């Protein structure tokens, strides 16, 4: 798929990873619909940065936990373009144990509704617009929390509600790939410890984690560093442009975090 001229919806594009993906698509000539809800202090910067790209874009304020807002977003895209070729399902809310402490019901609900429920209702609303295209792609952004749960160094940053929601994203990805075939490719991009997400640029990393705790997370990453927004952008471009035969798959982009950084010992001499 060539991106120029394609209609793309990027959720959670006010800052961080969503904004990075949106700006890259804008520079490649996509026609963008961008959503925002939290972080109103970043709204002006978002508007200015997308304006600088010169790309056709629309910024929609929407609480995607509300099905009425989701329906309104779909109606806007239908009226404006009548189709949707690219959906970047980038919406989540992860409660850090080191920041939020023990669960309260409100925090649990926020994580499930944002990370899992919102993705589902957005896909259902956008499905007819995706089906209107000969070639469309959906990317569900998730977290390795769905694999690690609250364990080891990951227990500093992943609650079990967030982990459970991310494991559920895998089921959605596989189901939607079946529903969309053959014209809609649906894949999951599973992220590890990334800047603006669970590392640098977050309040938890900056104000809460001790240096030794930060190092324990980095030590668990085979690549020896946390992920960068540019790493995600490259993976998104690969899925959109260079993976026409990939659907229903999960691409894990974690620098080797889930492998745990465990050393490989020499092979024993043996007794034979």
DRENTIKE-540923 format. One record per residue (C-alpha): residue number from 1; y, x negated, z; residue in three letters. Coordinates in Angstrom, 3 decimals. Each point is the difference from the previous one (the first is absolute). Layout:
<NUM,<Y,X,Z>,"ALA">
...
END
This chain:
<1,<0.000,0.000,0.000>,"UNK">
<2,<3.478,-1.194,-0.861>,"UNK">
<3,<2.496,0.909,2.727>,"UNK">
<4,<3.146,0.383,-2.111>,"UNK">
<5,<0.907,3.674,-0.377>,"UNK">
<6,<-2.710,1.219,2.378>,"UNK">
<7,<0.848,2.477,2.762>,"UNK">
<8,<-0.845,-1.480,3.404>,"UNK">
<9,<0.133,1.501,3.489>,"UNK">
<10,<0.212,-2.542,2.812>,"UNK">
<11,<-0.225,1.362,3.526>,"UNK">
<12,<1.701,-1.692,2.930>,"UNK">
<13,<2.326,-2.055,-2.192>,"UNK">
<14,<2.906,-0.351,2.418>,"UNK">
<15,<-0.965,-3.564,0.967>,"UNK">
<16,<-2.851,-2.451,0.333>,"UNK">
<17,<-3.073,0.231,-2.204>,"UNK">
<18,<0.862,3.372,-1.556>,"UNK">
<19,<3.447,-1.209,-0.960>,"UNK">
<20,<-1.414,-3.236,-1.414>,"UNK">
<21,<-2.439,1.913,-2.198>,"UNK">
<22,<2.705,2.411,-1.129>,"UNK">
<23,<2.449,-2.757,-0.916>,"UNK">
<24,<-2.640,-1.817,-2.025>,"UNK">
<25,<-0.894,3.159,-1.935>,"UNK">
<26,<3.712,0.620,-0.580>,"UNK">
<27,<0.452,-3.465,-1.483>,"UNK">
<28,<-2.869,0.730,-2.377>,"UNK">
<29,<1.687,3.168,-1.262>,"UNK">
<30,<-1.819,2.752,1.863>,"UNK">
<31,<1.677,3.342,0.635>,"UNK">
<32,<-0.103,0.213,3.761>,"UNK">
<33,<-0.176,2.693,2.618>,"UNK">
<34,<0.325,-1.533,3.467>,"UNK">
<35,<-0.403,1.645,3.384>,"UNK">
<36,<1.503,-0.833,3.365>,"UNK">
<37,<0.045,1.543,3.453>,"UNK">
<38,<0.157,-2.536,2.836>,"UNK">
<39,<2.356,-2.977,0.372>,"UNK">
<40,<3.323,1.686,-0.927>,"UNK">
<41,<1.787,-3.258,0.810>,"UNK">
<42,<-1.639,-1.455,-3.135>,"UNK">
<43,<0.947,2.878,-2.353>,"UNK">
<44,<3.188,-1.627,-1.328>,"UNK">
<45,<-1.739,-3.274,-0.795>,"UNK">
<46,<-2.786,1.896,-1.738>,"UNK">
<47,<2.469,1.880,-2.196>,"UNK">
<48,<1.924,-3.164,-0.885>,"UNK">
<49,<-3.090,-2.055,-0.815>,"UNK">
<50,<-1.520,2.596,-2.327>,"UNK">
<51,<3.364,0.608,-1.657>,"UNK">
<52,<0.182,-3.704,-0.844>,"UNK">
<53,<-3.234,0.210,-2.010>,"UNK">
<54,<1.585,2.370,-2.512>,"UNK">
<55,<-3.241,1.973,-0.104>,"UNK">
<56,<-0.087,3.786,-0.079>,"UNK">
<57,<-0.833,1.063,3.536>,"UNK">
<58,<0.224,2.890,2.434>,"UNK">
<59,<-0.012,-0.382,3.772>,"UNK">
<60,<-1.426,3.003,1.834>,"UNK">
<61,<0.257,0.602,3.733>,"UNK">
<62,<-3.332,1.476,1.054>,"UNK">
<63,<-2.162,0.219,3.100>,"UNK">
<64,<-3.369,-0.259,-1.716>,"UNK">
<65,<-1.817,1.332,3.056>,"UNK">
<66,<1.484,3.374,-0.965>,"UNK">
<67,<-1.800,1.717,-2.861>,"UNK">
<68,<3.204,1.816,-1.009>,"UNK">
<69,<1.733,-3.330,-0.557>,"UNK">
<70,<-2.978,-1.244,-2.014>,"UNK">
<71,<0.030,3.135,-2.161>,"UNK">
<72,<3.725,-0.437,-0.594>,"UNK">
<73,<-0.536,-3.591,-1.061>,"UNK">
<74,<-2.666,1.031,-2.521>,"UNK">
<75,<2.244,2.753,-1.362>,"UNK">
<76,<2.830,-2.491,-0.470>,"UNK">
<77,<-2.210,-2.374,-2.000>,"UNK">
<78,<-1.367,2.875,-2.067>,"UNK">
<79,<3.485,1.249,-0.848>,"UNK">
<80,<1.349,-3.487,-0.697>,"UNK">
<81,<-2.897,-1.544,-1.945>,"UNK">
<82,<-2.947,2.388,-0.236>,"UNK">
<83,<-2.453,-2.802,0.774>,"UNK">
<84,<-0.787,-2.908,2.312>,"UNK">
<85,<-1.748,-3.189,-1.137>,"UNK">
<86,<0.159,-2.119,3.155>,"UNK">
<87,<-0.356,1.090,3.630>,"UNK">
<88,<0.330,-2.662,2.695>,"UNK">
<89,<-1.225,1.805,3.099>,"UNK">
<90,<1.763,-2.302,2.456>,"UNK">
<91,<0.566,1.932,3.199>,"UNK">
<92,<-1.300,-0.863,3.428>,"UNK">
<93,<0.854,-0.217,3.670>,"UNK">
<94,<-1.861,-2.470,2.179>,"UNK">
<95,<0.381,-0.047,3.764>,"UNK">
<96,<-0.337,-3.494,1.412>,"UNK">
<97,<-1.853,-0.161,3.329>,"UNK">
<98,<2.341,-2.822,1.054>,"UNK">
<99,<3.040,2.185,-0.748>,"UNK">
<100,<-1.081,3.561,0.833>,"UNK">
<101,<-2.591,-0.660,2.673>,"UNK">
<102,<-2.535,2.722,0.773>,"UNK">
<103,<-0.218,2.950,-2.357>,"UNK">
<104,<1.916,3.190,0.473>,"UNK">
<105,<-0.743,3.021,-2.185>,"UNK">
<106,<3.300,-0.238,-1.865>,"UNK">
<107,<-0.706,-3.578,-1.107>,"UNK">
<108,<-3.559,0.834,-1.084>,"UNK">
<109,<1.210,2.983,-2.055>,"UNK">
<110,<2.761,-2.062,-1.603>,"UNK">
<111,<-2.461,-2.648,-1.185>,"UNK">
<112,<-2.554,2.468,-1.375>,"UNK">
<113,<2.595,2.251,-1.654>,"UNK">
<114,<1.864,-2.860,-1.651>,"UNK">
<115,<-2.763,-2.433,-0.929>,"UNK">
<116,<-2.647,2.520,-1.098>,"UNK">
<117,<1.194,3.602,-0.230>,"UNK">
<118,<3.170,-0.688,-1.999>,"UNK">
<119,<-1.894,-2.034,-2.610>,"UNK">
<120,<-2.394,2.897,-0.535>,"UNK">
<121,<2.644,2.674,-0.521>,"UNK">
<122,<2.063,-2.245,-2.246>,"UNK">
<123,<-2.993,-0.630,-2.263>,"UNK">
<124,<-0.849,3.708,-0.193>,"UNK">
<125,<3.581,0.882,-0.947>,"UNK">
<126,<0.231,-2.790,-2.604>,"UNK">
<127,<-3.468,0.531,-1.507>,"UNK">
<128,<1.122,2.421,-2.767>,"UNK">
<129,<2.804,-2.411,-0.968>,"UNK">
<130,<-2.442,-2.909,-0.128>,"UNK">
<131,<-2.453,2.060,-2.072>,"UNK">
<132,<2.774,0.652,-2.505>,"UNK">
<133,<-0.277,-3.669,-1.053>,"UNK">
<134,<-2.628,-1.721,-2.125>,"UNK">
<135,<0.066,-2.979,2.362>,"UNK">
<136,<1.146,0.125,3.625>,"UNK">
<137,<-0.539,-2.130,3.081>,"UNK">
<138,<0.058,0.686,3.729>,"UNK">
<139,<0.142,-2.789,2.577>,"UNK">
<140,<-0.737,0.916,3.608>,"UNK">
<141,<1.451,-2.622,2.317>,"UNK">
<142,<-2.143,-0.447,3.123>,"UNK">
<143,<-0.698,-2.554,2.720>,"UNK">
<144,<-2.918,-2.201,1.035>,"UNK">
<145,<0.309,1.864,3.296>,"UNK">
<146,<-2.493,2.367,-1.630>,"UNK">
<147,<-2.535,-2.845,0.113>,"UNK">
<148,<0.916,-1.892,3.167>,"UNK">
<149,<0.943,2.869,2.307>,"UNK">
<150,<1.520,-1.061,3.311>,"UNK">
<151,<-1.880,-3.266,0.421>,"UNK">
<152,<0.719,-3.707,0.394>,"UNK">
<153,<3.539,-1.109,-0.920>,"UNK">
<154,<0.365,3.237,-1.995>,"UNK">
<155,<0.049,1.882,3.311>,"UNK">
<156,<3.570,-1.257,0.441>,"UNK">
<157,<1.256,1.950,-3.023>,"UNK">
<158,<-2.515,2.763,-0.881>,"UNK">
<159,<-0.616,3.136,2.066>,"UNK">
<160,<-3.260,1.846,-0.589>,"UNK">
<161,<1.845,3.076,-1.321>,"UNK">
<162,<1.671,-2.152,-2.646>,"UNK">
<163,<-3.354,-1.643,-0.727>,"UNK">
<164,<-1.755,3.364,-0.330>,"UNK">
<165,<2.707,1.304,-2.337>,"UNK">
<166,<-0.338,-3.063,-2.228>,"UNK">
<167,<-3.765,0.319,-0.154>,"UNK">
<168,<0.566,3.577,-1.174>,"UNK">
<169,<2.153,-1.284,-2.877>,"UNK">
<170,<-3.158,-1.506,-1.503>,"UNK">
<171,<-1.648,3.424,-0.160>,"UNK">
<172,<3.094,1.450,-1.672>,"UNK">
<173,<0.044,-2.833,-2.542>,"UNK">
<174,<-3.607,0.552,-1.045>,"UNK">
<175,<0.350,3.790,-0.177>,"UNK">
<176,<3.198,-0.166,-2.034>,"UNK">
<177,<-1.500,-2.522,-2.407>,"UNK">
<178,<-2.743,2.529,-0.772>,"UNK">
<179,<2.534,2.811,-0.360>,"UNK">
<180,<2.285,-1.988,-2.280>,"UNK">
<181,<-2.531,-1.600,-2.308>,"UNK">
<182,<0.276,-1.063,-2.701>,"UNK">
<183,<3.774,0.214,-0.484>,"UNK">
<184,<1.155,-0.782,3.560>,"UNK">
<185,<-1.016,-3.253,1.642>,"UNK">
<186,<0.141,0.121,3.804>,"UNK">
<187,<-0.325,-3.194,2.016>,"UNK">
<188,<0.715,-1.169,3.531>,"UNK">
<189,<2.012,-3.100,0.864>,"UNK">
<190,<-1.024,-1.007,3.528>,"UNK">
<191,<2.547,-2.283,1.661>,"UNK">
<192,<-0.414,-2.472,2.824>,"UNK">
<193,<2.756,-1.381,2.243>,"UNK">
<194,<3.184,0.167,-2.103>,"UNK">
<195,<3.674,-0.648,0.482>,"UNK">
<196,<1.948,3.226,0.661>,"UNK">
<197,<-3.305,1.708,0.853>,"UNK">
<198,<-1.704,-1.751,2.935>,"UNK">
<199,<1.602,-3.442,-0.102>,"UNK">
<200,<3.404,-1.557,-0.662>,"UNK">
<201,<2.823,2.496,-0.328>,"UNK">
<202,<-1.475,2.499,2.468>,"UNK">
<203,<1.216,0.732,3.508>,"UNK">
<204,<-3.453,-0.581,1.437>,"UNK">
<205,<-0.273,-3.484,-1.489>,"UNK">
<206,<3.596,-0.911,0.797>,"UNK">
<207,<0.377,1.409,3.513>,"UNK">
<208,<-3.425,0.687,1.499>,"UNK">
<209,<-2.737,-2.386,-1.105>,"UNK">
<210,<-0.150,-3.337,1.781>,"UNK">
<211,<-0.165,-3.160,-2.089>,"UNK">
<212,<-3.646,-0.504,0.954>,"UNK">
<213,<-0.835,3.570,-1.100>,"UNK">
<214,<1.722,-0.503,-3.353>,"UNK">
<215,<-1.929,-3.211,-0.478>,"UNK">
<216,<-3.278,1.720,0.845>,"UNK">
<217,<0.603,2.423,-2.886>,"UNK">
<218,<0.885,-2.800,-2.413>,"UNK">
<219,<-3.027,-2.014,1.107>,"UNK">
<220,<-2.152,2.975,-0.973>,"UNK">
<221,<1.277,-0.149,-3.615>,"UNK">
<222,<-1.883,-2.367,-2.307>,"UNK">
<223,<3.115,-0.464,-2.148>,"UNK">
<224,<1.846,-1.326,3.060>,"UNK">
<225,<2.990,2.296,-0.364>,"UNK">
<226,<1.048,3.617,0.126>,"UNK">
<227,<0.419,1.994,-3.205>,"UNK">
<228,<3.254,0.303,-1.920>,"UNK">
<229,<1.503,2.902,-1.904>,"UNK">
<230,<-0.410,-1.999,-3.205>,"UNK">
<231,<-3.755,-0.135,0.577>,"UNK">
<232,<-0.134,3.801,0.041>,"UNK">
<233,<2.191,0.309,-3.081>,"UNK">
<234,<-2.341,-2.258,-1.977>,"UNK">
<235,<-3.040,2.012,1.080>,"UNK">
<236,<1.684,3.279,-0.933>,"UNK">
<237,<0.823,-1.368,-3.445>,"UNK">
<238,<-3.609,-1.097,-0.459>,"UNK">
<239,<-1.325,3.461,0.839>,"UNK">
<240,<2.492,1.757,-2.264>,"UNK">
<241,<0.002,-2.321,-2.993>,"UNK">
<242,<-3.136,-2.125,0.004>,"UNK">
<243,<-2.837,2.035,1.532>,"UNK">
<244,<-0.745,2.842,-2.443>,"UNK">
<245,<-3.683,0.049,0.989>,"UNK">
<246,<0.578,0.136,3.748>,"UNK">
<247,<0.031,3.338,1.801>,"UNK">
<248,<-1.247,1.173,3.367>,"UNK">
<249,<0.168,-3.596,1.203>,"UNK">
<250,<1.553,-1.719,2.988>,"UNK">
<251,<1.876,-3.241,-0.571>,"UNK">
<252,<0.301,-1.816,3.321>,"UNK">
<253,<3.140,-2.118,0.192>,"UNK">
<254,<-0.154,-1.604,3.432>,"UNK">
<255,<-0.154,-3.762,-0.429>,"UNK">
<256,<-3.514,0.149,1.392>,"UNK">
<257,<0.966,1.651,3.305>,"UNK">
<258,<-3.115,2.152,0.309>,"UNK">
<259,<-2.201,-3.082,-0.356>,"UNK">
<260,<1.402,-1.066,3.331>,"UNK">
<261,<0.828,-3.602,-0.735>,"UNK">
<262,<-3.444,-0.998,1.262>,"UNK">
<263,<-1.001,-3.557,-0.984>,"UNK">
<264,<-3.070,-0.569,-2.167>,"UNK">
<265,<-2.272,-2.502,1.808>,"UNK">
<266,<-2.016,-2.635,-1.823>,"UNK">
<267,<-3.488,1.049,-1.071>,"UNK">
<268,<-2.481,-1.178,2.664>,"UNK">
<269,<-2.372,-2.805,-1.001>,"UNK">
<270,<-2.971,2.279,0.645>,"UNK">
<271,<-3.522,-0.871,1.165>,"UNK">
<272,<-1.932,-0.140,-3.294>,"UNK">
END
